[in-house]
Structure formats: structure tokens, C-alpha cells
Amino acid sequence: ICAASLAAVAATTRSAPPPAAPPGAGVTVLVYHEVVTDNRVEGATAITAAHFAEQMELLADDGFVTVGIPDLVRHMRGEATLPAKAVVLTFEDGWRSVLNATPVLDRHKFKASFWIITGNGIGGNYLDWSDIERLAAEPRYEIYSHTVSHPWDPRNNLVTWVQGAAKEDGKRDALNELAESKRVLEQRLGRPVPYLAWPSGWYDDTLIGLAKEAGYSALLTTEPGLNRRGDDVLRIHRTIVD
């Protein structure tokens, strides 16, 4: 009798939808990079597969619900309501090692997005196009843009291009980084790619304008903080897991 009662309670719990977030609640977007199985030191751009699995277990045990970027954008625009314990998982740069994360994500049926560098971020230590296409075929996974070459040098990046002495040339080159990565991903995947994550999180108002010109409707930063209804979808906050 006890076992039957517990089973009935468990079935009811599983079928009940998660409670909606209260007004003003914020959503955290987490940033991961490499998920490694070697002896690399963990930090802002690497976590061991074992620790990643532990973190996902904690989220699952505490009742967190993963949501996709479109869900977050609609929530911020006031067009949808997310669960009270909504969280967004993002994987930056398209490292091949993120394939160590997918079995864990699959086990928990977690959603996640992968941000691809379409030029020098394909093959080798990065995902091949065949890997990216397989990820894109999974309904829980999303593929979005992280530019063509991910300029990351503090003295030579998208921001310095558009603020430097040759501003017009810099704007042209920056626009190409944004538009070409979007075009390639859309051509490869056969679907719209409306979202961009800034390389190293560096951007300014000029770059936001260029991203809009390239056709992006939401932009992700690496500025920590929560994302609430009414916040700017062109400045989505994210927290790097360090």
C-alpha cells in the first residue's frame, strides 16, 4: 500500500507543470567553454567533465528547468512566462570537448545552446561541421553565432576596429564578422540564426547597431546578472562558470 501511494504521488509530481516565475524574477544564463577529461587546470574557460556532471546533478535535484534562448527572449519581452527556477545553459566557442557534456545533458533532458566560430573554429580542437549538424538535429540543442574568427586580442578586436583610426574600414570588417557567420550557419543548418554572443563579451553601441544591421534580434554579453522581464534583449547578461 505504501509503495502504491508513493508511486501515485511521484506520478502526480512528474505530471504537474513547474510553478511560474513571480513578477520581477530574474533568469540566470550560465557560460561554459571546454568540458575536459585531461589534467587541465579548471578556470573561466575549462571545467572537468566530472565537475560539470556534479553541477548538472545539483540543478536537476533542486528542480531547475533549462530553457532555450528563444524562451528567454520572449520572457524578457513580456511575451511568455518562464518557470520559477528557469536557467539557461550556453557553451561558448564550439570546442570539441563539449561532446563530453552532451551525455550529461541528455541524461537530464536539459536544453543548451552552442555558439560557433564559423571560420577558424571548425575542426581540430573545435567541433566539425558534422558534429554541429548532429547537435542541431537534437530538438533540445540550439546553434547560434559567435562570429567568423572570434577576435580576442585586447588591442585588436571588434571594439578596437570600430573605435580605431580607420573606423569605416573597421565597421566594414566587423559587419562581415557578424553577417558572414550568420549566413554560413543558416546555410549549413537550413534555419534562422537570430542570436549572437560577443567574442570575449566585448561590444559597444556601434557594434550593437551593426549586429542589428546583420539581422540579429538578441545579443549575449558576459556581463553578470539576472535577466528580467522588460530588460534589453540586446544586452543579455550571462555568468561565466569559473
C-alpha positions in Angstrom: 0.0 0.0 0.0 2.8 2.4 0.9 4.6 1.6 -2.3 1.5 2.2 -4.4 0.8 5.5 -2.6 4.4 6.7 -3.2 4.1 5.8 -6.9 0.9 7.7 -7.2 2.4 10.8 -5.5 5.5 10.5 -7.8 3.4 10.3 -10.9 1.4 13.3 -9.8 4.6 15.3 -9.1 6.0 14.4 -12.5 2.9 15.5 -14.4 2.5 18.8 -12.6 3.9 21.8 -14.5 6.7 23.7 -12.7 5.4 26.9 -10.9 5.7 30.1 -12.9 8.3 32.7 -12.0 6.9 35.5 -9.9 6.8 39.0 -11.4 10.3 40.6 -11.3 12.1 37.3 -11.0 15.4 37.0 -12.9 16.8 34.3 -15.0 20.5 33.2 -14.9 22.4 32.4 -18.1 25.4 30.2 -17.4 28.5 30.2 -19.7 30.7 27.1 -20.2 33.6 26.7 -22.6 35.6 23.4 -22.5 34.4 20.3 -20.7 37.7 18.4 -20.3 38.8 14.9 -19.3 42.5 15.6 -19.0 44.5 17.1 -16.2 44.0 20.7 -17.3 43.6 23.3 -14.5 40.0 24.4 -14.2 39.1 28.1 -14.6 37.0 30.5 -16.5 37.2 28.5 -19.8 37.6 24.9 -18.6 35.7 22.6 -16.2 36.2 18.9 -15.8 33.6 16.6 -17.1 33.1 15.2 -13.6 32.5 18.6 -12.0 30.2 19.5 -14.9 28.2 16.4 -14.2 28.0 17.3 -10.5 26.7 20.8 -11.3 24.0 19.5 -13.6 23.0 17.0 -10.9 22.7 19.8 -8.4 20.5 21.8 -10.9 18.3 18.8 -11.5 18.0 17.8 -7.8 17.0 21.4 -6.9 14.2 21.5 -9.5 15.8 23.8 -12.1 14.3 23.8 -15.6 16.5 24.6 -18.5 15.1 26.9 -21.2 16.3 27.9 -24.6 17.4 31.3 -25.8 14.1 31.9 -27.7 12.2 31.2 -24.4 14.4 33.7 -22.5 14.0 36.4 -25.2 10.2 36.0 -25.2 10.2 36.2 -21.4 12.3 39.4 -21.4 9.9 40.9 -24.0 6.9 40.1 -21.9 5.6 37.6 -24.4 5.9 34.4 -22.3 6.3 33.3 -18.6 9.1 31.0 -17.6 9.2 28.6 -14.7 10.3 30.0 -11.3 13.6 28.0 -11.4 14.5 28.6 -15.1 18.1 28.6 -16.1 19.9 28.9 -19.5 23.0 26.8 -20.4 25.3 28.2 -23.1 28.6 26.7 -24.4 31.0 29.2 -26.0 33.4 28.8 -28.9 32.3 25.3 -30.2 35.1 23.3 -28.6 35.1 19.6 -29.5 35.3 18.9 -25.7 31.7 19.9 -25.3 30.8 16.5 -26.6 31.8 15.4 -23.1 28.9 17.4 -21.8 26.2 16.1 -24.1 25.7 12.7 -22.4 25.1 14.5 -19.1 22.7 17.0 -20.8 20.9 14.1 -22.4 20.5 12.2 -19.1 18.8 15.1 -17.5 17.0 16.1 -20.8 18.5 19.6 -20.4 18.4 22.2 -23.1 21.6 24.0 -24.2 22.9 26.3 -26.9 26.3 26.1 -28.6 27.9 29.3 -30.1 30.0 28.6 -33.1 33.0 30.4 -34.6 32.4 29.6 -38.3 35.9 30.4 -39.7 38.8 29.3 -37.6 36.6 27.5 -35.1 35.8 24.4 -37.2 37.8 21.1 -36.9 40.9 20.2 -34.9 40.2 21.2 -31.3 36.8 22.5 -32.3 33.6 20.7 -33.5 33.5 19.6 -37.1 30.5 20.6 -39.2 29.2 17.0 -38.9 29.3 17.4 -35.1 27.5 20.8 -35.3 24.8 19.3 -37.6 24.2 16.4 -35.3 23.8 18.8 -32.3 21.4 20.9 -34.4 19.3 17.8 -35.2 18.6 17.4 -31.4 15.5 19.5 -30.5 16.9 20.4 -27.1 20.1 21.9 -28.6 20.4 25.2 -30.3 23.2 26.5 -32.6 24.0 30.3 -32.8 26.7 32.7 -33.9 30.0 33.6 -32.3 31.4 35.5 -35.3 33.7 34.2 -38.0 37.1 34.5 -36.3 36.4 35.5 -32.7 38.9 38.5 -32.5 40.0 38.4 -28.8 43.3 40.3 -28.6 42.7 43.3 -26.3 44.5 45.5 -28.8 42.8 44.0 -31.9 39.1 43.1 -31.6 35.7 44.2 -32.8 35.6 47.1 -30.4 39.0 48.5 -31.4 38.1 48.0 -35.1 35.1 50.3 -34.8 36.8 52.8 -32.5 40.2 53.0 -34.1 41.6 55.5 -36.6 40.3 53.6 -39.6 36.7 53.4 -38.3 34.9 52.9 -41.6 37.2 50.0 -42.5 36.7 48.7 -39.0 33.0 48.9 -39.3 33.0 47.0 -42.6 35.2 44.3 -41.2 33.1 44.0 -38.0 29.9 43.8 -40.0 31.5 41.0 -42.1 32.3 39.0 -39.0 28.7 39.3 -37.8 26.9 38.8 -41.1 29.1 36.1 -42.6 28.9 33.8 -39.5 25.1 34.2 -39.6 24.9 33.4 -43.3 27.2 30.3 -43.1 25.3 28.8 -40.1 21.9 29.4 -41.8 23.1 27.9 -45.0 24.6 24.9 -43.2 21.7 24.3 -40.9 18.8 25.4 -43.0 17.2 27.5 -40.3 17.4 31.1 -39.0 20.2 32.1 -36.7 18.9 35.2 -34.9 21.2 35.4 -31.9 24.9 36.4 -31.4 27.3 36.1 -28.5 30.0 38.7 -28.4 33.6 37.4 -28.5 35.1 37.8 -25.0 31.9 39.7 -24.3 33.4 42.9 -25.8 31.0 45.3 -27.6 29.8 48.9 -27.8 26.8 50.8 -29.2 28.3 50.9 -32.7 28.6 47.1 -32.7 25.1 46.7 -31.4 23.9 48.8 -34.4 26.0 46.6 -36.8 24.6 43.4 -35.3 21.0 44.7 -35.8 22.0 45.6 -39.4 23.3 42.0 -39.8 19.9 40.7 -38.8 20.4 39.7 -35.2 17.4 40.2 -32.8 19.1 39.4 -29.5 22.7 39.7 -28.3 24.5 38.0 -25.4 27.2 39.7 -23.2 29.4 38.3 -20.5 28.2 40.9 -18.0 27.0 39.0 -15.0 23.5 39.5 -13.6 19.9 38.3 -13.9 17.6 38.8 -16.9 14.2 40.1 -16.1 11.0 40.9 -17.9 11.5 44.3 -19.7 15.3 44.1 -19.8 17.1 44.8 -23.0 17.4 41.7 -25.2 20.4 43.4 -27.0 22.3 43.2 -23.7 21.5 39.8 -22.2 23.5 39.1 -19.0 25.5 35.9 -18.5 27.5 34.4 -15.7 30.8 32.6 -16.6 31.2 29.4 -14.6 34.7 29.8 -13.2 
